[in-house]
Amino acid sequence: MHAVEQAIQVVGALLILAAFVLVQLDRLRPSTWTYLWLNLVGSAILAVDALIGREIGFLLLEGVWAAVSLWSIVKKARGAEPDAVPH
């Protein structure tokens, strides 16, 4: 099961890193649906993994990241421009 757990962590991290790299390369804007969803899904995966592993610091980091990403998605869905999410 350890390999599956590692694969899930890598997927979550790659989603967040993809969003970050694309913004840094000026291929994506932080206010796009793609950026917001990559951050939400990636951080949610890592937050759940941290919860299962009882890693409180990591859960705090990824949980807040997911919450801010979700908040930005809700704002964008309501027609407001989302603030930059943390990453």
C-alpha positions in Angstrom: 0.0 0.0 0.0 3.0 2.3 0.5 3.5 2.6 -3.3 -0.1 3.6 -3.8 0.2 6.2 -1.1 3.4 7.6 -2.6 1.7 7.8 -6.0 -1.2 9.7 -4.6 1.1 12.2 -3.0 3.1 12.6 -6.2 -0.1 13.3 -8.2 -1.3 15.9 -5.6 2.1 17.6 -5.7 2.4 17.5 -9.5 -1.0 19.3 -9.8 0.1 22.1 -7.6 3.5 22.3 -9.2 2.1 22.3 -12.7 -0.1 25.4 -11.8 2.9 27.2 -10.3 5.3 26.4 -13.2 2.7 27.5 -15.8 2.2 30.8 -14.0 6.0 31.3 -13.7 6.4 30.6 -17.5 3.6 33.1 -18.2 1.5 30.3 -19.8 -1.3 30.6 -17.2 -2.9 33.4 -15.1 -3.7 32.8 -11.4 -7.2 33.9 -11.9 -8.0 31.1 -14.5 -10.3 28.2 -13.8 -7.4 25.8 -14.7 -5.0 27.3 -12.1 -7.7 27.4 -9.4 -8.8 23.8 -10.0 -5.2 22.5 -10.2 -4.5 24.1 -6.8 -7.8 22.9 -5.2 -7.5 19.3 -6.3 -3.8 19.0 -5.6 -4.0 20.5 -2.2 -7.1 18.6 -1.3 -5.4 15.3 -2.2 -2.4 16.2 0.0 -4.7 17.5 2.8 -6.6 14.2 2.9 -3.3 12.3 2.9 -2.0 14.4 5.7 -5.2 13.8 7.7 -4.9 10.1 7.3 -1.2 10.2 8.3 -2.0 12.5 11.2 0.6 15.0 10.0 -0.8 18.2 11.6 1.6 20.8 10.1 1.2 19.4 6.6 -2.6 19.2 7.1 -2.7 22.9 8.2 -0.7 23.9 5.1 -2.6 21.9 2.6 -6.0 22.4 4.3 -5.7 26.2 4.2 -4.4 26.0 0.6 -7.4 24.0 -0.4 -9.8 26.3 1.5 -8.4 29.5 -0.2 -8.5 27.8 -3.6 -12.1 26.8 -3.0 -12.9 30.3 -1.9 -11.4 31.7 -5.1 -13.4 29.3 -7.2 -16.6 30.3 -5.5 -15.8 34.0 -6.0 -15.0 33.4 -9.6 -18.2 31.4 -10.1 -20.2 34.4 -8.6 -18.5 36.7 -11.2 -15.9 38.3 -9.0 -12.2 38.1 -9.9 -10.5 35.8 -7.4 -7.5 36.9 -5.3 -4.3 35.2 -5.9 -4.1 31.8 -4.2 -1.1 30.9 -2.1 1.4 29.3 -4.5 
